[in-house]
Amino acid sequence: MGENDRDVASAGQDTQPAAAPVAAEFVVAGVAFEHPIMNAAGTCKTLADVTALARSAASAVVVGSITRDARAGNSGEVYWSGPGGSLNALGLPNRGISYYREQLPAMVDAAHNHAKPLVVSVAGFAADEYADLARVAADAGADLIELNLACPNVWDGGQQKRIACFDPGQTEAICAAVEAALAAASRPAPPYGVKLSPFSDPEALGELAGLLARRSGVSGGPRFVTAINTFPNALVLDDRLRPVLDVGLAGLSGAALKPVGLGQVRQLRRLLPERMDIIGVAGVQNGRDVVDYLAAGARVVQSATAFWNRGEDPTVFGDILSDWIDTKELAAAQAAAG
């Protein structure tokens, strides 16, 4: 590990991050990151969470997803981890728009005080909700806004909510509403992008990518895609043949989802114009995972399962960063040796 790289990897253990040059390749929608590793949405909801992650080695802080109304999330057991993968069914727990309208400026400051961008993930149940939340994030000074069009774990009256990204019409309506809201923000609007579920139908993925590519060509359109959210409606049974999570069906995540995530990133990189960047998510737990996602076409990566499996200990991002640096150096040494 090089001397400068070691300084970056150890930055999360101190109050202030080490000063290090930002590599040009770690840029999403014009926002630069010191390195490619950060948390994923779902792992950070409060000012205390933001402060802890800002002090870590993560290159940015992703807060959310946030919704207009406060949500307790799903009840009972909502996370399970086993050999090869994990399930989660959090159900978007968060404190709602009033809390974030008040606290997001302090969250932005907490991240910026440690030289980290703040990304806000927003989720709604109608286009106007996404628009309202995006406006709050923009007015607070967020650096990027991620529209969560992909949460599979929201239930209402026993019925599972539709996943927005699978409906091109709904996706377009949400994007249009958000773009109008951001144009009216009290300060220059941050770029926005969308988080997608995994698509098993390549034609459907191509249709959605075409929609996003078209909208990205106009001022204020989407600038990045986050791929992917969990694979919907997975099931694991315990020794008594009962679901391990109280909601039964849940989102598949972790190592089991990494090949799917890589495939989605590779397809999206081929489908989207170069002006749109890609954030890779799914099964990022070590340095090789980071290398793989960058090779597939992602600019940066996010991780949630590794954080949860570590007991929500932010030092996991420093460990992934150190392992990534070592992995890069080993690959370079092997290449030099022929």
Contacts in CASP RR format, 6 or more apart in sequence:
PFRMAT RR
TARGET T0000
AUTHOR 0000-0000-0000
METHOD contacts of the structure
MODEL  1
MGENDRDVASAGQDTQPAAAPVAAEFVVAGVAFEHPIMNAAGTCKTLADV
TALARSAASAVVVGSITRDARAGNSGEVYWSGPGGSLNALGLPNRGISYY
REQLPAMVDAAHNHAKPLVVSVAGFAADEYADLARVAADAGADLIELNLA
CPNVWDGGQQKRIACFDPGQTEAICAAVEAALAAASRPAPPYGVKLSPFS
DPEALGELAGLLARRSGVSGGPRFVTAINTFPNALVLDDRLRPVLDVGLA
GLSGAALKPVGLGQVRQLRRLLPERMDIIGVAGVQNGRDVVDYLAAGARV
VQSATAFWNRGEDPTVFGDILSDWIDTKELAAAQAAAG
1 9 0 8 1.000
1 322 0 8 1.000
1 325 0 8 1.000
1 326 0 8 1.000
1 329 0 8 1.000
2 325 0 8 1.000
2 329 0 8 1.000
4 20 0 8 1.000
4 21 0 8 1.000
5 325 0 8 1.000
6 322 0 8 1.000
6 325 0 8 1.000
7 18 0 8 1.000
7 20 0 8 1.000
8 17 0 8 1.000
8 18 0 8 1.000
8 20 0 8 1.000
8 34 0 8 1.000
8 35 0 8 1.000
8 57 0 8 1.000
8 321 0 8 1.000
8 325 0 8 1.000
9 57 0 8 1.000
9 318 0 8 1.000
9 321 0 8 1.000
9 322 0 8 1.000
9 325 0 8 1.000
10 18 0 8 1.000
10 57 0 8 1.000
10 318 0 8 1.000
11 17 0 8 1.000
11 18 0 8 1.000
11 20 0 8 1.000
11 57 0 8 1.000
12 55 0 8 1.000
12 56 0 8 1.000
12 57 0 8 1.000
12 58 0 8 1.000
12 314 0 8 1.000
12 315 0 8 1.000
12 317 0 8 1.000
12 318 0 8 1.000
13 57 0 8 1.000
13 315 0 8 1.000
14 55 0 8 1.000
15 55 0 8 1.000
15 114 0 8 1.000
16 114 0 8 1.000
16 115 0 8 1.000
17 34 0 8 1.000
17 57 0 8 1.000
17 114 0 8 1.000
17 115 0 8 1.000
17 116 0 8 1.000
20 34 0 8 1.000
22 32 0 8 1.000
22 33 0 8 1.000
22 34 0 8 1.000
23 34 0 8 1.000
23 35 0 8 1.000
24 32 0 8 1.000
25 294 0 8 1.000
25 299 0 8 1.000
26 32 0 8 1.000
26 33 0 8 1.000
26 34 0 8 1.000
26 35 0 8 1.000
26 36 0 8 1.000
26 59 0 8 1.000
26 299 0 8 1.000
26 300 0 8 1.000
27 33 0 8 1.000
27 277 0 8 1.000
27 299 0 8 1.000
28 144 0 8 1.000
28 223 0 8 1.000
28 224 0 8 1.000
28 277 0 8 1.000
28 279 0 8 1.000
28 299 0 8 1.000
28 300 0 8 1.000
29 144 0 8 1.000
29 191 0 8 1.000
29 193 0 8 1.000
29 223 0 8 1.000
29 224 0 8 1.000
29 277 0 8 1.000
30 191 0 8 1.000
30 223 0 8 1.000
31 117 0 8 1.000
31 143 0 8 1.000
31 144 0 8 1.000
31 190 0 8 1.000
31 191 0 8 1.000
32 117 0 8 1.000
33 59 0 8 1.000
33 60 0 8 1.000
33 117 0 8 1.000
33 300 0 8 1.000
34 59 0 8 1.000
34 115 0 8 1.000
34 116 0 8 1.000
35 59 0 8 1.000
35 321 0 8 1.000
35 324 0 8 1.000
36 59 0 8 1.000
36 290 0 8 1.000
36 294 0 8 1.000
36 298 0 8 1.000
36 299 0 8 1.000
36 300 0 8 1.000
36 301 0 8 1.000
36 324 0 8 1.000
37 57 0 8 1.000
37 58 0 8 1.000
37 59 0 8 1.000
37 284 0 8 1.000
37 290 0 8 1.000
37 300 0 8 1.000
37 301 0 8 1.000
37 303 0 8 1.000
37 317 0 8 1.000
37 318 0 8 1.000
37 320 0 8 1.000
37 321 0 8 1.000
37 324 0 8 1.000
38 58 0 8 1.000
38 59 0 8 1.000
38 60 0 8 1.000
38 61 0 8 1.000
38 62 0 8 1.000
38 119 0 8 1.000
38 300 0 8 1.000
38 301 0 8 1.000
38 302 0 8 1.000
38 303 0 8 1.000
38 317 0 8 1.000
39 53 0 8 1.000
39 58 0 8 1.000
39 61 0 8 1.000
39 62 0 8 1.000
39 302 0 8 1.000
39 303 0 8 1.000
39 304 0 8 1.000
39 307 0 8 1.000
39 317 0 8 1.000
40 62 0 8 1.000
40 281 0 8 1.000
40 302 0 8 1.000
40 303 0 8 1.000
40 304 0 8 1.000
40 307 0 8 1.000
41 62 0 8 1.000
41 63 0 8 1.000
41 64 0 8 1.000
41 65 0 8 1.000
41 121 0 8 1.000
41 146 0 8 1.000
41 148 0 8 1.000
41 195 0 8 1.000
41 302 0 8 1.000
41 304 0 8 1.000
42 62 0 8 1.000
42 64 0 8 1.000
42 65 0 8 1.000
42 90 0 8 1.000
42 121 0 8 1.000
42 304 0 8 1.000
43 49 0 8 1.000
43 53 0 8 1.000
43 62 0 8 1.000
43 304 0 8 1.000
43 307 0 8 1.000
43 308 0 8 1.000
43 312 0 8 1.000
44 50 0 8 1.000
44 53 0 8 1.000
44 61 0 8 1.000
44 62 0 8 1.000
44 63 0 8 1.000
44 64 0 8 1.000
45 63 0 8 1.000
45 64 0 8 1.000
45 66 0 8 1.000
45 93 0 8 1.000
45 94 0 8 1.000
45 95 0 8 1.000
46 95 0 8 1.000
46 103 0 8 1.000
47 103 0 8 1.000
47 106 0 8 1.000
47 107 0 8 1.000
47 110 0 8 1.000
49 63 0 8 1.000
50 61 0 8 1.000
50 63 0 8 1.000
50 107 0 8 1.000
50 110 0 8 1.000
50 111 0 8 1.000
50 118 0 8 1.000
51 110 0 8 1.000
52 314 0 8 1.000
53 61 0 8 1.000
53 314 0 8 1.000
53 317 0 8 1.000
54 61 0 8 1.000
54 110 0 8 1.000
54 111 0 8 1.000
54 113 0 8 1.000
54 114 0 8 1.000
54 116 0 8 1.000
55 114 0 8 1.000
55 314 0 8 1.000
56 314 0 8 1.000
56 315 0 8 1.000
56 317 0 8 1.000
56 318 0 8 1.000
57 314 0 8 1.000
57 315 0 8 1.000
57 317 0 8 1.000
57 318 0 8 1.000
57 321 0 8 1.000
58 116 0 8 1.000
58 314 0 8 1.000
58 317 0 8 1.000
58 318 0 8 1.000
59 116 0 8 1.000
59 300 0 8 1.000
60 111 0 8 1.000
60 116 0 8 1.000
60 117 0 8 1.000
60 118 0 8 1.000
60 119 0 8 1.000
60 143 0 8 1.000
60 300 0 8 1.000
61 107 0 8 1.000
61 110 0 8 1.000
61 111 0 8 1.000
61 116 0 8 1.000
61 117 0 8 1.000
61 118 0 8 1.000
61 119 0 8 1.000
62 119 0 8 1.000
62 120 0 8 1.000
62 121 0 8 1.000
62 146 0 8 1.000
62 302 0 8 1.000
63 104 0 8 1.000
63 107 0 8 1.000
63 118 0 8 1.000
63 119 0 8 1.000
63 120 0 8 1.000
63 121 0 8 1.000
64 94 0 8 1.000
64 120 0 8 1.000
64 121 0 8 1.000
64 122 0 8 1.000
64 123 0 8 1.000
65 92 0 8 1.000
65 94 0 8 1.000
65 121 0 8 1.000
65 122 0 8 1.000
65 123 0 8 1.000
65 148 0 8 1.000
65 151 0 8 1.000
66 94 0 8 1.000
66 95 0 8 1.000
66 96 0 8 1.000
66 97 0 8 1.000
66 100 0 8 1.000
66 120 0 8 1.000
66 121 0 8 1.000
66 122 0 8 1.000
66 123 0 8 1.000
66 133 0 8 1.000
67 92 0 8 1.000
67 94 0 8 1.000
67 96 0 8 1.000
67 97 0 8 1.000
67 122 0 8 1.000
67 123 0 8 1.000
67 124 0 8 1.000
67 125 0 8 1.000
67 129 0 8 1.000
67 133 0 8 1.000
68 96 0 8 1.000
68 97 0 8 1.000
68 124 0 8 1.000
68 129 0 8 1.000
68 132 0 8 1.000
68 133 0 8 1.000
69 96 0 8 1.000
69 97 0 8 1.000
70 94 0 8 1.000
70 95 0 8 1.000
70 96 0 8 1.000
70 98 0 8 1.000
70 99 0 8 1.000
71 91 0 8 1.000
71 92 0 8 1.000
71 93 0 8 1.000
71 94 0 8 1.000
71 96 0 8 1.000
72 93 0 8 1.000
73 90 0 8 1.000
73 91 0 8 1.000
73 92 0 8 1.000
73 93 0 8 1.000
74 89 0 8 1.000
74 90 0 8 1.000
74 91 0 8 1.000
74 153 0 8 1.000
74 155 0 8 1.000
74 246 0 8 1.000
74 247 0 8 1.000
75 246 0 8 1.000
76 245 0 8 1.000
76 246 0 8 1.000
77 244 0 8 1.000
77 245 0 8 1.000
77 246 0 8 1.000
78 88 0 8 1.000
78 89 0 8 1.000
78 90 0 8 1.000
78 91 0 8 1.000
78 245 0 8 1.000
78 246 0 8 1.000
78 247 0 8 1.000
78 250 0 8 1.000
79 86 0 8 1.000
79 87 0 8 1.000
79 88 0 8 1.000
79 89 0 8 1.000
79 90 0 8 1.000
79 245 0 8 1.000
79 308 0 8 1.000
80 86 0 8 1.000
80 87 0 8 1.000
80 88 0 8 1.000
80 236 0 8 1.000
80 244 0 8 1.000
80 245 0 8 1.000
80 250 0 8 1.000
81 87 0 8 1.000
81 305 0 8 1.000
81 308 0 8 1.000
81 309 0 8 1.000
84 254 0 8 1.000
84 255 0 8 1.000
84 256 0 8 1.000
85 252 0 8 1.000
85 253 0 8 1.000
85 254 0 8 1.000
85 255 0 8 1.000
85 256 0 8 1.000
85 257 0 8 1.000
85 305 0 8 1.000
86 252 0 8 1.000
86 253 0 8 1.000
86 254 0 8 1.000
86 256 0 8 1.000
86 305 0 8 1.000
86 308 0 8 1.000
86 309 0 8 1.000
87 234 0 8 1.000
87 236 0 8 1.000
87 244 0 8 1.000
87 245 0 8 1.000
87 250 0 8 1.000
87 251 0 8 1.000
87 252 0 8 1.000
87 253 0 8 1.000
88 153 0 8 1.000
88 230 0 8 1.000
88 250 0 8 1.000
88 251 0 8 1.000
88 253 0 8 1.000
88 304 0 8 1.000
88 308 0 8 1.000
89 153 0 8 1.000
89 245 0 8 1.000
89 247 0 8 1.000
89 248 0 8 1.000
89 249 0 8 1.000
89 250 0 8 1.000
89 251 0 8 1.000
90 153 0 8 1.000
91 151 0 8 1.000
91 153 0 8 1.000
91 154 0 8 1.000
91 155 0 8 1.000
92 123 0 8 1.000
92 151 0 8 1.000
92 153 0 8 1.000
92 154 0 8 1.000
94 100 0 8 1.000
97 132 0 8 1.000
97 133 0 8 1.000
97 136 0 8 1.000
100 120 0 8 1.000
100 133 0 8 1.000
100 136 0 8 1.000
100 137 0 8 1.000
100 140 0 8 1.000
101 136 0 8 1.000
101 140 0 8 1.000
104 120 0 8 1.000
104 136 0 8 1.000
104 137 0 8 1.000
104 140 0 8 1.000
104 141 0 8 1.000
104 142 0 8 1.000
105 140 0 8 1.000
105 141 0 8 1.000
107 118 0 8 1.000
107 140 0 8 1.000
108 118 0 8 1.000
108 140 0 8 1.000
108 141 0 8 1.000
108 142 0 8 1.000
108 143 0 8 1.000
111 117 0 8 1.000
111 118 0 8 1.000
112 118 0 8 1.000
117 143 0 8 1.000
117 144 0 8 1.000
118 141 0 8 1.000
118 142 0 8 1.000
118 143 0 8 1.000
118 144 0 8 1.000
119 142 0 8 1.000
119 143 0 8 1.000
119 144 0 8 1.000
119 145 0 8 1.000
119 146 0 8 1.000
120 133 0 8 1.000
120 137 0 8 1.000
120 140 0 8 1.000
120 142 0 8 1.000
120 144 0 8 1.000
120 145 0 8 1.000
120 146 0 8 1.000
121 145 0 8 1.000
121 146 0 8 1.000
121 147 0 8 1.000
121 148 0 8 1.000
121 195 0 8 1.000
122 130 0 8 1.000
122 133 0 8 1.000
122 134 0 8 1.000
122 137 0 8 1.000
122 145 0 8 1.000
122 146 0 8 1.000
122 147 0 8 1.000
122 148 0 8 1.000
123 130 0 8 1.000
123 133 0 8 1.000
123 147 0 8 1.000
123 148 0 8 1.000
123 151 0 8 1.000
124 130 0 8 1.000
124 133 0 8 1.000
124 148 0 8 1.000
125 154 0 8 1.000
125 161 0 8 1.000
127 170 0 8 1.000
127 173 0 8 1.000
127 174 0 8 1.000
127 176 0 8 1.000
127 177 0 8 1.000
127 178 0 8 1.000
128 177 0 8 1.000
130 147 0 8 1.000
130 174 0 8 1.000
130 177 0 8 1.000
130 178 0 8 1.000
131 177 0 8 1.000
131 178 0 8 1.000
131 180 0 8 1.000
131 181 0 8 1.000
132 181 0 8 1.000
134 145 0 8 1.000
134 147 0 8 1.000
134 178 0 8 1.000
134 181 0 8 1.000
134 182 0 8 1.000
134 192 0 8 1.000
135 181 0 8 1.000
135 182 0 8 1.000
135 184 0 8 1.000
135 185 0 8 1.000
137 145 0 8 1.000
137 190 0 8 1.000
138 145 0 8 1.000
138 181 0 8 1.000
138 182 0 8 1.000
138 185 0 8 1.000
138 186 0 8 1.000
138 187 0 8 1.000
138 189 0 8 1.000
138 190 0 8 1.000
139 185 0 8 1.000
139 186 0 8 1.000
139 187 0 8 1.000
141 187 0 8 1.000
141 190 0 8 1.000
142 190 0 8 1.000
143 190 0 8 1.000
144 190 0 8 1.000
144 191 0 8 1.000
144 192 0 8 1.000
144 193 0 8 1.000
144 224 0 8 1.000
145 178 0 8 1.000
145 182 0 8 1.000
145 190 0 8 1.000
145 191 0 8 1.000
145 192 0 8 1.000
145 193 0 8 1.000
146 192 0 8 1.000
146 193 0 8 1.000
146 194 0 8 1.000
146 195 0 8 1.000
146 226 0 8 1.000
147 174 0 8 1.000
147 175 0 8 1.000
147 178 0 8 1.000
147 192 0 8 1.000
147 193 0 8 1.000
147 194 0 8 1.000
147 195 0 8 1.000
148 195 0 8 1.000
148 229 0 8 1.000
149 163 0 8 1.000
149 164 0 8 1.000
149 165 0 8 1.000
149 171 0 8 1.000
149 174 0 8 1.000
149 194 0 8 1.000
149 195 0 8 1.000
149 196 0 8 1.000
149 197 0 8 1.000
150 163 0 8 1.000
150 164 0 8 1.000
150 165 0 8 1.000
150 195 0 8 1.000
150 196 0 8 1.000
150 197 0 8 1.000
150 228 0 8 1.000
150 229 0 8 1.000
151 161 0 8 1.000
151 163 0 8 1.000
151 229 0 8 1.000
152 160 0 8 1.000
152 163 0 8 1.000
152 197 0 8 1.000
152 229 0 8 1.000
152 230 0 8 1.000
152 231 0 8 1.000
152 232 0 8 1.000
152 233 0 8 1.000
152 251 0 8 1.000
153 230 0 8 1.000
153 247 0 8 1.000
153 250 0 8 1.000
153 251 0 8 1.000
154 160 0 8 1.000
154 161 0 8 1.000
155 161 0 8 1.000
155 247 0 8 1.000
160 249 0 8 1.000
162 170 0 8 1.000
163 197 0 8 1.000
163 232 0 8 1.000
164 170 0 8 1.000
164 171 0 8 1.000
164 174 0 8 1.000
165 171 0 8 1.000
165 194 0 8 1.000
165 195 0 8 1.000
165 196 0 8 1.000
165 197 0 8 1.000
165 208 0 8 1.000
166 197 0 8 1.000
166 199 0 8 1.000
166 204 0 8 1.000
168 207 0 8 1.000
168 208 0 8 1.000
168 211 0 8 1.000
171 194 0 8 1.000
171 208 0 8 1.000
171 211 0 8 1.000
172 211 0 8 1.000
172 215 0 8 1.000
175 194 0 8 1.000
175 212 0 8 1.000
175 215 0 8 1.000
175 221 0 8 1.000
175 222 0 8 1.000
178 192 0 8 1.000
179 192 0 8 1.000
179 215 0 8 1.000
179 220 0 8 1.000
179 221 0 8 1.000
182 189 0 8 1.000
182 190 0 8 1.000
182 192 0 8 1.000
182 220 0 8 1.000
183 189 0 8 1.000
183 220 0 8 1.000
189 220 0 8 1.000
191 220 0 8 1.000
191 223 0 8 1.000
191 224 0 8 1.000
192 220 0 8 1.000
192 221 0 8 1.000
192 222 0 8 1.000
192 223 0 8 1.000
193 222 0 8 1.000
193 223 0 8 1.000
193 224 0 8 1.000
193 225 0 8 1.000
193 226 0 8 1.000
194 212 0 8 1.000
194 222 0 8 1.000
194 225 0 8 1.000
194 226 0 8 1.000
195 225 0 8 1.000
195 226 0 8 1.000
195 227 0 8 1.000
195 228 0 8 1.000
195 229 0 8 1.000
195 281 0 8 1.000
196 208 0 8 1.000
196 225 0 8 1.000
196 226 0 8 1.000
196 227 0 8 1.000
196 228 0 8 1.000
196 229 0 8 1.000
196 264 0 8 1.000
197 228 0 8 1.000
197 229 0 8 1.000
197 230 0 8 1.000
197 231 0 8 1.000
197 232 0 8 1.000
198 227 0 8 1.000
198 228 0 8 1.000
198 229 0 8 1.000
198 231 0 8 1.000
198 257 0 8 1.000
198 260 0 8 1.000
198 261 0 8 1.000
198 264 0 8 1.000
199 205 0 8 1.000
199 208 0 8 1.000
199 264 0 8 1.000
202 267 0 8 1.000
205 264 0 8 1.000
205 267 0 8 1.000
205 268 0 8 1.000
205 271 0 8 1.000
206 271 0 8 1.000
209 268 0 8 1.000
209 271 0 8 1.000
209 272 0 8 1.000
210 271 0 8 1.000
210 272 0 8 1.000
212 222 0 8 1.000
212 225 0 8 1.000
212 272 0 8 1.000
212 276 0 8 1.000
213 271 0 8 1.000
213 272 0 8 1.000
213 273 0 8 1.000
213 276 0 8 1.000
215 221 0 8 1.000
215 222 0 8 1.000
216 222 0 8 1.000
216 223 0 8 1.000
216 272 0 8 1.000
216 273 0 8 1.000
216 275 0 8 1.000
216 276 0 8 1.000
217 273 0 8 1.000
217 275 0 8 1.000
222 276 0 8 1.000
223 275 0 8 1.000
223 276 0 8 1.000
223 277 0 8 1.000
224 276 0 8 1.000
224 277 0 8 1.000
224 278 0 8 1.000
224 279 0 8 1.000
224 299 0 8 1.000
225 268 0 8 1.000
225 272 0 8 1.000
225 276 0 8 1.000
225 277 0 8 1.000
225 278 0 8 1.000
225 279 0 8 1.000
226 278 0 8 1.000
226 279 0 8 1.000
226 280 0 8 1.000
226 281 0 8 1.000
226 302 0 8 1.000
227 261 0 8 1.000
227 264 0 8 1.000
227 265 0 8 1.000
227 268 0 8 1.000
227 278 0 8 1.000
227 279 0 8 1.000
227 280 0 8 1.000
227 281 0 8 1.000
227 282 0 8 1.000
227 298 0 8 1.000
228 257 0 8 1.000
228 260 0 8 1.000
228 261 0 8 1.000
228 264 0 8 1.000
228 280 0 8 1.000
228 281 0 8 1.000
228 282 0 8 1.000
229 281 0 8 1.000
230 250 0 8 1.000
230 251 0 8 1.000
230 252 0 8 1.000
230 253 0 8 1.000
230 257 0 8 1.000
230 282 0 8 1.000
231 251 0 8 1.000
231 252 0 8 1.000
231 253 0 8 1.000
231 257 0 8 1.000
231 260 0 8 1.000
232 249 0 8 1.000
232 251 0 8 1.000
233 249 0 8 1.000
233 250 0 8 1.000
233 251 0 8 1.000
234 249 0 8 1.000
234 250 0 8 1.000
234 251 0 8 1.000
234 252 0 8 1.000
235 243 0 8 1.000
235 248 0 8 1.000
235 249 0 8 1.000
235 250 0 8 1.000
236 243 0 8 1.000
236 244 0 8 1.000
236 245 0 8 1.000
237 243 0 8 1.000
237 244 0 8 1.000
238 244 0 8 1.000
243 249 0 8 1.000
253 282 0 8 1.000
253 283 0 8 1.000
253 304 0 8 1.000
253 305 0 8 1.000
254 282 0 8 1.000
254 283 0 8 1.000
254 285 0 8 1.000
254 305 0 8 1.000
255 283 0 8 1.000
255 285 0 8 1.000
255 305 0 8 1.000
257 282 0 8 1.000
257 283 0 8 1.000
258 282 0 8 1.000
258 283 0 8 1.000
258 284 0 8 1.000
258 289 0 8 1.000
258 292 0 8 1.000
260 282 0 8 1.000
261 280 0 8 1.000
261 281 0 8 1.000
261 282 0 8 1.000
261 283 0 8 1.000
262 282 0 8 1.000
262 292 0 8 1.000
262 293 0 8 1.000
262 296 0 8 1.000
263 296 0 8 1.000
265 278 0 8 1.000
265 280 0 8 1.000
265 293 0 8 1.000
265 296 0 8 1.000
265 297 0 8 1.000
265 298 0 8 1.000
266 296 0 8 1.000
266 297 0 8 1.000
268 278 0 8 1.000
269 278 0 8 1.000
269 296 0 8 1.000
269 297 0 8 1.000
272 278 0 8 1.000
277 299 0 8 1.000
278 297 0 8 1.000
278 298 0 8 1.000
278 299 0 8 1.000
279 298 0 8 1.000
279 299 0 8 1.000
279 300 0 8 1.000
279 301 0 8 1.000
279 302 0 8 1.000
280 293 0 8 1.000
280 298 0 8 1.000
280 300 0 8 1.000
280 301 0 8 1.000
280 302 0 8 1.000
281 301 0 8 1.000
281 302 0 8 1.000
281 303 0 8 1.000
281 304 0 8 1.000
283 289 0 8 1.000
283 303 0 8 1.000
283 305 0 8 1.000
283 306 0 8 1.000
284 290 0 8 1.000
284 293 0 8 1.000
284 301 0 8 1.000
284 302 0 8 1.000
284 303 0 8 1.000
284 306 0 8 1.000
284 320 0 8 1.000
285 303 0 8 1.000
285 305 0 8 1.000
285 306 0 8 1.000
285 309 0 8 1.000
285 320 0 8 1.000
286 320 0 8 1.000
286 323 0 8 1.000
286 324 0 8 1.000
286 327 0 8 1.000
287 320 0 8 1.000
287 323 0 8 1.000
287 324 0 8 1.000
287 326 0 8 1.000
287 327 0 8 1.000
288 323 0 8 1.000
288 327 0 8 1.000
289 301 0 8 1.000
289 320 0 8 1.000
290 301 0 8 1.000
290 320 0 8 1.000
290 324 0 8 1.000
290 327 0 8 1.000
291 324 0 8 1.000
291 327 0 8 1.000
291 328 0 8 1.000
291 331 0 8 1.000
293 301 0 8 1.000
294 301 0 8 1.000
303 316 0 8 1.000
303 317 0 8 1.000
303 320 0 8 1.000
306 316 0 8 1.000
306 320 0 8 1.000
307 313 0 8 1.000
307 314 0 8 1.000
307 316 0 8 1.000
307 317 0 8 1.000
310 316 0 8 1.000
END
